[in-house]
Amino acid sequence: MAHYAFLDTNNVVTEVIVGIDETELIKGLDTETWYGNFRGQICKRTSYNAAINGYRKQYAGIGYTYDHVRDEFVAPKPYPSWTLDENNDW
């Protein structure tokens, strides 16, 4: 079982679902592409094990932002005065 995050036009996560394993193809497409096409949104796989294996930095939640340059999810800004550091941490 794998988890997938759907993004809005600003790359903000709007929903996270449980889907099929990322190793399986659906009609010849990788799962991110298939789910994205099906929903008409950008779709990115996310993992509960991200803190351990470093996959996309952290598990995506609603309100998180996907950084396509670093291929990772960034948590929402906790306080107005905080800024991201060079590691995309608040």
Secondary structure, DSSP 8 states (H G I E B T S, - for coil): -EEEEEE-TTSBEEEEEEES-TTS-BTTB-HHHHHHHHHTSEEEEE-TTHHHH-TTSS---TT-EEETTTTEEE---SSTT----TTS--
